[in-house]
């Protein structure tokens, strides 16, 4: 199992994974969506384009890792030698089958296939063609980055360099290679009747597909021209011992002509549908058709010139044994039975071999021998006709070897193609000659028509000239008469004109006078207009001045109104302050009166106390102390200090009560109260 550079191991997908299903192709479709209809987006990164496309080795886009299939001719390289020509023919055959495999993988029909599918296709091609390859190198070639031959050049150069250039003829089984490509394309494109009404089995369809590729033209998309279709139909029908008339065949091909009109031939799927429909078989069974297709397949594809049972004489025991022989251009093989499973020997053929008819002997009749450089092989046919056919076929194989040709039908196909090309060239030359003759005939007819037209034009010109001369003479007479009448009319008109001129001069004088008056009136009107304009301008300036004065008066009025409002607010505020002051003064007056009343009461109480002391002189210090405590108690009960303090705090100024401080001072001295002293 190959190991990628990243260190992890990957598995090469199988053929089943390679074939896209009905819903497959998401990887390719996503990458191909932006580049549909064969357009390369060079601005995109190559790492984003994860696929390659099949194309011929031509100067191609190096920026795109996927390459468009440009539908070229298959004449890729020219080789002068026979070996080179054989290798080029093999390359063409392989490319035809690979083209079907590639288009089957191209789900979006954009000419592009993802790298992963191309990697699996390349791996299977390496395997079926028996080409040694390195799986690690294969992984490197198809990495999803900008490196590698597929990313930088596309798939077609990779296919040529790494696969087709390494193919060796005879190193692989061509049938296995064709089966690989048929498996890929049939799963997508070939749909047999599910009810079992199809005339072809899958194996028969595969063989017809191979026959189609063999006889198709060397250009893409692959088609088979009607001549080759007719040739193959005749081959198949003759293998079933059926003969078809030329009219029937032309009628059958005419039904397909409309389909092939645009492309120049039939595609392989139209060709298979022609057989599946049974229109060309006239009630032939499926087994008979299958045997006929197999026989034609062996003849054209496997180059089997003739096959059948012959009696062969041994070299050692010299006994006769019936063997199944197959004649090919390079050899004559014989098997134990017609299944061709057990090959008993091979007789190589070259230009030095020959075939000779032998006389009957040893109880064997219709004998002939094949002489090679080392050995002579004796054989016996069933009848003279078979011997004649075998000897002719072996001589043909020897002739092909002498001419260096490996396939009879390839040579016949090339000859038919050359004949078609010659017929096409002759037809084109004939058409060109007919076209040239037609052009000459048309030119001759055109010149005759021009000559007739010239003669008719000359006669017409002469007739017109006579008519013109007659008309000119009549016009001259009419003109002379008209001039004479005009002269008389002119004399009369001159006289009337002169009178009219005099009238017009008088009218002009009146008009000039009228114009002069109008000009004077216009001048006066202009002066009046100027005065009016000036008056309007003065009026406008006065109006503007009045407007400005009104605006200024309004502004002053607004200011006065604001000042008035401020004064009213100030007066209201002063009135409120005055009322508050009056209330405060009234409160203070009441407080003072209360204080005076309390002071008066205290004084009266003191006086009464003094009087009591004076009346009772014999009272001792104990009584005096009681009197003093009584006075203090009275002071405390009357709450005089608090009242006095309230009165002092309520007064705005002590100057309004000049006796208040004196009263408080004396009261403090008399009572010795500290509160009174603080108030003072």
Secondary structure, DSSP 8 states (H G I E B T S, - for coil): --B-TTS-B-----HHHHS--TT--HHHHHHHGGGGGG---TTS-GGG--EE----SSS--SS-SS------BS------SHHHHHHHHHHHHHHHHHHHHHHHH-TTSSS-EEHHHHHHHHHHHHHHTT----HHHHHHHT-SSS-SHHHHH-HHHHIIIIIGGG--TTSS-HHHHHHHHHHHHHHHH----TTS--S--HHHHHHHHHHHHHHS-SBSS--B-HHHHHHHHHHHHHHTT----HHHHHHHHHHHHHHHTTTSSB-HHHHHHHHHHTTTTSS--HHHHHHHHHHHHHHHTS-EEEEEEEEEE-SSS--EEEEEEEEESSEEEEESSTT--SEEEEEE--TT-EEEEE--BTTB-SEEEEE-SS-EEEEE-SSHHHHHHHHHHHHHHHHHHHHT-S-HHHHHHHHHHHHHHHHHHHHHHHHHHHHHHHHHHHHHHHHHHHHHHHHHHHHHHHHHHHHHHHHHHHHHHHHHHHHHHHHHHHHHHHHHHHHHHHHHHHHHHHHHHHHHHHHHHHHHHHHHHHHHHHHHHHHHHHHHHHHHHHHHHHHHHHHHHHHHHHHHHHHHHHHHHHHHHHHHHHHHHHHHHHHHHHHHHHHHHHHHHHHHHHH-TT--HHHHHHHHHHHHHHHHHHTHHHHHHHHHHH-S-GGG-HHHHHHHHHHHHHH--HHHHHH-
